[in-house]
Amino acid sequence: MYNYTDFDKDFVVTRAAQFRDQVQRRIDGALTEEEFKPLRLMNGLYLLLHAYMLRVAIPYGTLNSRQMLALADIADRWDKGYAHFSTRQNVQFHWPKLQDVPDILEALAAVDMHAIQTSGACIRSVTSDHFAGAAADELADPRPTAELVRQWSTDHPEFAFLPRKFKVAVTGSAHDRAVTKFHDIGLRLVQNVAGAPGYEVSVGGGLGRTPMIGKVLRDFLHRADLLPYLEAILQVYNQIGRRDNKYKARIKITLHEHGLADIRQRVEESFALQRARFDGADQAKLTRIEADFTPPVYKTASIEWPAQDPAFNAFTETNLHPHKNPDYAIVTVSLKAHGATPGDASSAQMRVLADIAKRWSHDDLRISHEQNIILPHVHRGDLPEVYKALRHAGLATANIGLISDLIACPGMDYCDLATARSTNVAQGIAQRFDALNQEHNIGPLKLKISGCINACGHHHVGHIGILGLEKGGVESYQITLGGDGTQNAAIGQPTGKGFSADEIIPAIERLILAYLSLRQSADEAFIATFHRLGAAPFKAALYPAKDSIK
């Protein structure tokens, strides 16, 4: 992983000291909340429904055991003993006191972490494939690119006050695990016909109240041209992006209003001017960054698993992913125990994960956008011990990719923007299908829940999406079908009228039972059945004949 230089260390320490002074002025009354708001947002501090929330950056989802231990200590010392891992590969503390936030930032700086640009109208934390550097299907590790973009964008003076927030994702695999098509800029590492490395560049993706799939701006961009090309995109957006209406200020709306051809022409003209300014300095920086991302020294050892252990076998069937070294496996640790709040981990669990990573995963951990923790480099011979440690900590749920491995935003439990609860729906669905003992029979399924139209739960790209809204003073849940956040990007189709809080879980059960009766074989996943048959039979299950679809 990237190792901080003296400059990096000084930068985060200085920012923490600056914010300490700003916090004190707010407490003393020298700053009003309105004056303080842009300062706190620049440091990842939100004021939500019940308390402040601090969003800590975990760039491209990578951290080590020392950093995970620091997060656990922060949770115990200044929060309520747990942390929430978000769909942006960040970690959130939901209960810090304002006067304690500078101490938290100092504790983060001590382990090369910060909360800079996790909020505000700037280029947010860069995200990436959570299997980066380990996946067998990877063309190249995308994390050096993500780190280069992070360094370029941090405190960039021209892009600190954009029309709206701006998100970048990078993947190095043909299988898109970084949801790049739903980011303001999506980068995919590719090679041209001559074998030269470069990027496919997409722009204008996003979710929220106006979901859009990103469009390819350049099908091949030479590696050396990346930063000047990104600079050109941001300059064009900063100049013509709308500032009169925050709901129309994202680059996806700019692209929609101007058209791809016009945006491409503007970007190419700006790129021609920007290219000479970089003069190769960024490539020298990238070379230094790449040195920090060399693969670990893999060990060779015998591989022996317990002969008869159904629970362990279920875990290895669902929670492992192929590693580029066949003697190793990528282990996904579920933060979705049945009935638990998706994405939450206790401080004790974080300490266990840190210990496992240090002992058995080359001191490497990842946060996934699906709110789970990844152990990217585990020798297959160590899997029984890893499983034993996870099980003891309540972290061995064998449900990765199944219906209970669902995404859910915090909803009305914390968020002042939410119009409905989401975690209780997630918990209810997981418990219901666990009780039915059906989720392994159901097979792969992406279910995602948002508590409002801002779509922090990514419901638009769920095979089944649930959107919680307020209707007539009560919660109402709309269902969408057929969404996909992978390389087969698709936006879910609304099915019809919403369901009350009491109706939503039975409705999902009817939907799943219909799928089980409609699939051609046990190997046909829900999304494949939906593509084959369309929405009609699923709508019929959701809305029996006595109901009307409005």
Secondary structure, 3 states (H helix, E strand, C coil): CCCCCHHHHHHHHHHHHHHHHHHHHHHHCCCCHHHHHHHHHCCCEEECCCCEEEEEECHHHEECHHHHHHHHHHHHHHCCCEEEECCCCCEEECCCCHHHHHHHHHHHHCCCCECCCCCCCCECCCEECCCCCCECCECCCCHHHHHHHHHHHCCCCCCCCCCCCECEEEECECCCCCCHHHCCEEEEEEECCCCCEEEEEEECCECCCCCECCEEEEEEEEHHHHHHHHHHHHHHHHHHCCCCCHHHCCHHHHHHHHCHHHHHHHHHHHHHHHHHHHCCHHHHHHHHHHHHHCCCCCCCCCCCCCCCCHHHHHHHHHCEEEECCCCEEEEEECCCCCCCCCCEEEHHHHHHHHHHHHHHCCCCEEECCCCCEEEEEEEHHHHHHHHHHHHHCCCCCCCCCCCCCCEECCHHHCCCCCCCCCHHHHHHHHHHHHHCCCHHHHCCCCEEEECCCCCCCCHHHCCEEEEEEEECCEEEEEEEECCECCCCCECCEECCCCEECCCHHHHHHHHHHHHHHHCCCCCCCHHHHHHHHCCHHHHHHHCCCCCCCC
